[in-house]
Amino acid sequence: MRILVVDDEPLSRHVLQAAVEQLGHQWTAAENGQAAWQCFNQDRPDVLITDLLMPEVDGLELCRRVRADTRAGYTYIILVTVLGERQDIVRGMDAGADDYLIKPVQLFDLQARLIAAQRVTDLHAELDRHRAELAHLARHDPLTGLGNRRSLDEDLEVLHARSQRYGRRFALAMCDIDRFKAYNDAHGHQAGDQALRAVAATIAQELRGGDSVYRYGGEEFLLVLPEQTPDTALVAVERVRSAVQRLAIPQPAAGPGGTLTLSAGIAAFDPDEAPTAEQLLQRADAALYRAKAAGRNQLALADSPAR
């Protein structure tokens, strides 16, 4: 473990450093609470061993600062006191300490505390991993790995508000895999899932760094294209449509030699008109319907002929 040792008495600090090193841990030392706080922010140690009484920033204040830090990860705090300060141990625990040691610190006592610290920090690390996984699952589609509807709603709200405030443009493209039900019926749902993953990966690969793609539902995907006009969005989405066609996934419903294709409807945010996000989605969906009606495997701009 990475351990930060804090004590304003050089001898006590050196004794602790030697003991920590003897037990096989890495250590960093600080001569007072203020220096320890700087070290904590730079290195985020697994364990903090701090003296209680120090000038300026004492052990209690250091405990409070560490516990008020909201970044991920848990630092186990061991408060070190002299025998006469035992009445302050409870105050230290209230301030955020996990355990305590009495000076002079014995190697056995330190070893026992560090075993407990290892278990607690490992548990917190595991909980952090689970929380991160749950947060990812809450915003991503499990099949394709793309952002889901919740992620789209949150991101689109932010983009729409920013574009409205600063007069910036962006475009949406509602995309749909042509005749996907027929593909599922012919090849089975497992093949259908593989096709969805392949199309999703291809779309994501063809977009610019600032663009985003979300699984809108079923075989539908929504592209969010910041700083795009209708004409530039049309170029970007045509690149996506062509790339999906080049996958050459056989599609019997498209006729002999037919492949899986994509149709898309594009709607753009005009700062002068300032449509709502819901209006843009409706326009993109209506344009997609026209692209489908015009023969599929093509694009349509909102209120424009299919291309």
VEXDREN-2710 file (C-alpha; in Angstrom, 1 decimal):
% VEXDREN-2710
k/r/px/py/pz
1/MET/0.0/0.0/0.0
2/ARG/1.0/3.7/-0.4
3/ILE/1.2/5.3/3.0
4/LEU/1.5/8.9/4.0
5/VAL/3.2/9.4/7.4
6/VAL/2.6/12.8/9.1
7/ASP/4.3/14.0/12.3
8/ASP/5.9/17.3/13.2
9/GLU/8.4/15.4/15.5
10/PRO/11.2/14.2/13.3
11/LEU/12.1/11.2/15.5
12/SER/8.5/9.9/15.6
13/ARG/8.2/10.4/11.9
14/HIS/11.4/8.5/11.1
15/VAL/10.4/5.6/13.4
16/LEU/7.0/5.3/11.6
17/GLN/8.7/5.5/8.2
18/ALA/11.1/2.7/9.1
19/ALA/8.3/0.5/10.5
20/VAL/6.2/1.0/7.4
21/GLU/9.1/0.2/5.1
22/GLN/10.0/-2.9/7.2
23/LEU/6.4/-4.1/6.7
24/GLY/6.9/-3.9/2.9
25/HIS/4.8/-0.7/2.1
26/GLN/5.7/2.4/0.2
27/TRP/5.7/5.6/2.2
28/THR/5.7/9.4/1.8
29/ALA/6.4/11.7/4.7
30/ALA/5.2/15.1/5.7
31/GLU/6.4/17.3/8.5
32/ASN/3.0/19.0/9.2
33/GLY/-0.6/18.9/8.4
34/GLN/-0.5/21.5/5.6
35/ALA/2.3/19.7/3.8
36/ALA/0.4/16.4/4.3
37/TRP/-2.7/18.0/2.7
38/GLN/-0.6/18.9/-0.3
39/CYS/0.8/15.4/-0.5
40/PHE/-2.6/13.9/-0.2
41/ASN/-3.9/15.9/-3.2
42/GLN/-0.9/15.0/-5.3
43/ASP/-0.7/11.3/-4.5
44/ARG/-4.0/10.1/-3.0
45/PRO/-2.4/7.5/-0.6
46/ASP/-4.2/4.3/0.5
47/VAL/-3.4/5.0/4.1
48/LEU/-2.8/8.2/6.1
49/ILE/-1.0/7.9/9.5
50/THR/-1.2/11.2/11.2
51/ASP/-0.2/12.7/14.5
52/LEU/-3.0/14.3/16.4
53/LEU/-1.3/17.4/17.8
54/MET/0.4/19.5/15.1
55/PRO/0.7/23.3/14.6
56/GLU/-1.8/25.1/12.2
57/VAL/-3.5/22.1/10.5
58/ASP/-3.7/19.4/13.2
59/GLY/-4.7/15.7/12.8
60/LEU/-8.4/16.4/13.4
61/GLU/-8.5/19.1/10.7
62/LEU/-6.6/16.8/8.3
63/CYS/-9.1/14.0/8.9
64/ARG/-12.0/16.4/8.1
65/ARG/-10.4/17.6/4.9
66/VAL/-9.7/14.1/3.7
67/ARG/-13.2/12.9/4.4
68/ALA/-14.7/16.0/2.7
69/ASP/-12.9/15.1/-0.5
70/THR/-15.4/13.7/-2.9
71/ARG/-13.1/12.1/-5.4
72/ALA/-13.2/8.3/-6.0
73/GLY/-11.1/6.1/-3.7
74/TYR/-10.9/5.7/0.0
75/THR/-8.0/6.7/2.3
76/TYR/-7.8/4.7/5.5
77/ILE/-6.8/7.1/8.4
78/ILE/-4.9/6.0/11.5
79/LEU/-4.7/8.7/14.2
80/VAL/-1.5/8.6/16.4
81/THR/-1.8/9.9/20.0
82/VAL/0.2/9.8/23.2
83/LEU/-1.3/7.9/26.1
84/GLY/-2.6/11.1/27.8
85/GLU/-4.6/12.1/24.7
86/ARG/-6.9/9.0/24.8
87/GLN/-9.9/11.3/25.5
88/ASP/-9.3/12.8/22.0
89/ILE/-9.5/9.5/20.2
90/VAL/-13.3/9.7/19.9
91/ARG/-13.0/13.2/18.6
92/GLY/-10.6/11.9/16.0
93/MET/-13.0/9.1/15.0
94/ASP/-15.8/11.6/14.7
95/ALA/-13.6/13.7/12.4
96/GLY/-13.1/10.7/10.1
97/ALA/-10.3/8.5/11.5
98/ASP/-10.8/4.8/11.1
99/ASP/-8.4/3.6/13.8
100/TYR/-5.7/4.8/16.2
101/LEU/-2.3/4.0/17.6
102/ILE/-0.7/5.0/20.9
103/LYS/2.8/6.4/21.0
104/PRO/5.4/4.9/21.1
105/VAL/4.1/2.9/18.2
106/GLN/4.9/-0.8/18.3
107/LEU/5.5/-2.7/15.1
108/PHE/2.9/-5.4/15.9
109/ASP/0.2/-2.8/16.6
110/LEU/1.1/-1.0/13.3
111/GLN/1.1/-4.3/11.4
112/ALA/-2.4/-5.2/12.7
113/ARG/-3.8/-1.8/11.8
114/LEU/-2.4/-2.0/8.3
115/ILE/-3.9/-5.5/7.7
116/ALA/-7.3/-4.0/8.6
117/ALA/-6.5/-1.0/6.3
118/GLN/-5.7/-3.3/3.4
119/ARG/-9.0/-5.1/3.8
120/VAL/-11.1/-1.9/4.0
121/THR/-9.3/-0.1/1.1
122/ASP/-9.7/-3.3/-1.1
123/LEU/-13.4/-3.3/-0.3
124/HIS/-13.8/0.3/-1.2
125/ALA/-11.9/-0.2/-4.4
126/GLU/-14.3/-3.1/-5.3
127/LEU/-17.3/-0.9/-4.5
128/ASP/-15.9/1.9/-6.7
129/ARG/-15.6/-0.5/-9.6
130/HIS/-19.1/-1.8/-9.1
131/ARG/-20.4/1.8/-8.9
132/ALA/-18.6/2.7/-12.1
133/GLU/-20.0/-0.3/-13.9
134/LEU/-23.5/0.5/-12.8
135/ALA/-23.1/4.1/-13.9
136/HIS/-21.9/2.9/-17.3
137/LEU/-24.7/0.5/-17.7
138/ALA/-27.2/3.2/-16.7
139/ARG/-26.1/5.2/-19.7
140/HIS/-25.1/2.6/-22.3
141/ASP/-26.9/0.0/-24.4
142/PRO/-25.6/-3.5/-23.3
143/LEU/-25.7/-5.0/-26.8
144/THR/-23.9/-2.3/-28.8
145/GLY/-22.0/-0.4/-26.1
146/LEU/-23.5/2.9/-27.5
147/GLY/-25.2/5.5/-25.4
148/ASN/-28.8/4.6/-24.6
149/ARG/-32.0/6.8/-24.5
150/ARG/-31.2/8.1/-21.1
151/SER/-27.7/9.1/-22.1
152/LEU/-29.2/10.7/-25.3
153/ASP/-31.8/12.7/-23.4
154/GLU/-29.2/14.1/-21.0
155/ASP/-26.5/14.9/-23.6
156/LEU/-29.0/16.4/-26.1
157/GLU/-30.5/18.6/-23.4
158/VAL/-27.0/20.1/-22.7
159/LEU/-26.2/20.5/-26.4
160/HIS/-29.5/22.1/-27.2
161/ALA/-29.3/24.6/-24.3
162/ARG/-25.7/25.5/-25.2
163/SER/-26.5/25.9/-28.9
164/GLN/-29.6/28.0/-28.0
165/ARG/-27.6/30.2/-25.7
166/TYR/-24.6/30.8/-28.0
167/GLY/-26.3/30.6/-31.3
168/ARG/-24.5/27.5/-32.5
169/ARG/-25.7/24.9/-35.0
170/PHE/-26.0/21.2/-34.7
171/ALA/-27.7/18.4/-36.6
172/LEU/-29.5/15.1/-35.7
173/ALA/-29.7/12.1/-38.0
174/MET/-32.2/9.3/-37.3
175/CYS/-30.9/6.1/-38.8
176/ASP/-32.7/2.8/-39.3
177/ILE/-31.4/-0.5/-40.7
178/ASP/-33.6/-1.4/-43.7
179/ARG/-35.8/-4.5/-43.6
180/PHE/-34.2/-5.6/-40.3
181/LYS/-37.2/-7.6/-39.2
182/ALA/-36.9/-9.7/-42.4
183/TYR/-33.2/-10.1/-41.6
184/ASN/-34.0/-11.4/-38.1
185/ASP/-36.7/-13.8/-39.5
186/ALA/-34.2/-15.2/-42.1
187/HIS/-31.1/-15.5/-39.9
188/GLY/-32.3/-15.6/-36.3
189/HIS/-31.9/-13.2/-33.4
190/GLN/-28.4/-14.1/-32.7
191/ALA/-27.3/-13.1/-36.2
192/GLY/-29.5/-10.0/-35.8
193/ASP/-27.6/-9.1/-32.6
194/GLN/-24.2/-9.6/-34.4
195/ALA/-25.4/-7.4/-37.3
196/LEU/-26.5/-4.6/-34.8
197/ARG/-23.1/-4.7/-33.2
198/ALA/-21.3/-4.5/-36.5
199/VAL/-23.5/-1.6/-37.7
200/ALA/-23.1/0.3/-34.4
201/ALA/-19.3/-0.1/-34.5
202/THR/-19.1/1.0/-38.1
203/ILE/-21.2/4.1/-37.4
204/ALA/-19.1/5.0/-34.4
205/GLN/-15.9/4.6/-36.4
206/GLU/-17.0/6.9/-39.2
207/LEU/-18.0/9.8/-37.0
208/ARG/-15.7/12.7/-36.0
209/GLY/-14.3/13.0/-32.5
210/GLY/-16.9/15.4/-31.3
211/ASP/-19.9/13.5/-32.8
212/SER/-22.0/11.0/-30.9
213/VAL/-24.1/8.0/-31.7
214/TYR/-26.8/6.4/-29.6
215/ARG/-29.0/3.3/-29.9
216/TYR/-32.4/4.9/-30.1
217/GLY/-34.3/1.6/-30.0
218/GLY/-34.5/-1.7/-31.8
219/GLU/-32.6/-1.2/-35.1
220/GLU/-32.7/2.6/-34.9
221/PHE/-29.6/4.8/-34.1
222/LEU/-29.5/8.6/-33.5
223/LEU/-26.4/10.6/-34.6
224/VAL/-25.7/13.9/-32.8
225/LEU/-23.5/16.2/-34.9
226/PRO/-22.4/19.4/-33.2
227/GLU/-21.4/22.4/-35.4
228/GLN/-23.0/20.9/-38.5
229/THR/-25.2/22.6/-41.0
230/PRO/-27.7/20.5/-43.0
231/ASP/-25.3/20.2/-46.0
232/THR/-22.2/19.2/-43.9
233/ALA/-24.4/16.8/-41.9
234/LEU/-25.5/15.2/-45.1
235/VAL/-21.9/14.6/-46.1
236/ALA/-21.2/13.0/-42.7
237/VAL/-24.2/10.8/-42.7
238/GLU/-23.6/9.7/-46.3
239/ARG/-20.2/8.5/-45.2
240/VAL/-21.9/6.4/-42.5
241/ARG/-24.5/5.0/-45.0
242/SER/-21.8/4.0/-47.4
243/ALA/-19.7/2.4/-44.7
244/VAL/-22.6/0.3/-43.6
245/GLN/-23.3/-0.8/-47.1
246/ARG/-19.6/-1.8/-47.5
247/LEU/-20.0/-4.2/-44.6
248/ALA/-21.8/-6.4/-47.3
249/ILE/-23.9/-8.3/-44.7
250/PRO/-26.2/-10.5/-46.9
251/GLN/-29.8/-9.4/-46.8
252/PRO/-32.1/-11.8/-48.7
253/ALA/-35.1/-9.4/-48.4
254/ALA/-33.2/-6.9/-50.5
255/GLY/-33.2/-9.3/-53.5
256/PRO/-30.4/-11.4/-55.1
257/GLY/-27.0/-10.3/-53.9
258/GLY/-28.7/-7.7/-51.6
259/THR/-26.9/-6.5/-48.4
260/LEU/-27.9/-4.8/-45.2
261/THR/-28.4/-1.1/-45.7
262/LEU/-29.2/2.0/-43.7
263/SER/-31.6/4.9/-44.3
264/ALA/-31.5/8.2/-42.4
265/GLY/-33.4/11.4/-41.9
266/ILE/-31.5/14.6/-40.9
267/ALA/-32.8/17.6/-39.1
268/ALA/-30.7/20.7/-38.1
269/PHE/-30.9/23.2/-35.3
270/ASP/-31.2/26.7/-36.7
271/PRO/-30.4/29.4/-34.0
272/ASP/-32.8/31.8/-35.7
273/GLU/-35.7/29.4/-35.5
274/ALA/-34.6/27.7/-32.3
275/PRO/-36.7/24.5/-32.5
276/THR/-36.9/22.4/-29.3
277/ALA/-35.0/19.1/-29.1
278/GLU/-38.3/17.2/-29.4
279/GLN/-39.2/19.1/-32.5
280/LEU/-35.8/18.2/-34.0
281/LEU/-36.3/14.5/-33.2
282/GLN/-39.8/14.6/-34.8
283/ARG/-38.4/16.2/-38.0
284/ALA/-35.5/13.7/-38.2
285/ASP/-38.0/10.9/-37.8
286/ALA/-40.3/12.3/-40.5
287/ALA/-37.3/12.7/-42.8
288/LEU/-36.3/9.1/-42.2
289/TYR/-39.9/8.0/-43.1
290/ARG/-39.5/9.8/-46.4
291/ALA/-36.1/8.2/-47.1
292/LYS/-37.7/4.8/-46.5
293/ALA/-40.7/5.6/-48.7
294/ALA/-38.4/6.7/-51.5
295/GLY/-36.7/3.3/-51.7
296/ARG/-34.5/2.9/-48.7
297/ASN/-30.7/3.0/-48.5
298/GLN/-30.7/6.7/-48.8
299/LEU/-30.9/10.0/-46.9
300/ALA/-33.4/12.7/-46.6
301/LEU/-33.1/16.2/-45.1
302/ALA/-36.0/17.5/-43.1
303/ASP/-38.4/19.3/-45.4
304/SER/-36.2/18.3/-48.4
305/PRO/-36.5/15.5/-51.1
306/ALA/-34.8/12.2/-50.4
307/ARG/-31.2/11.9/-51.7
END
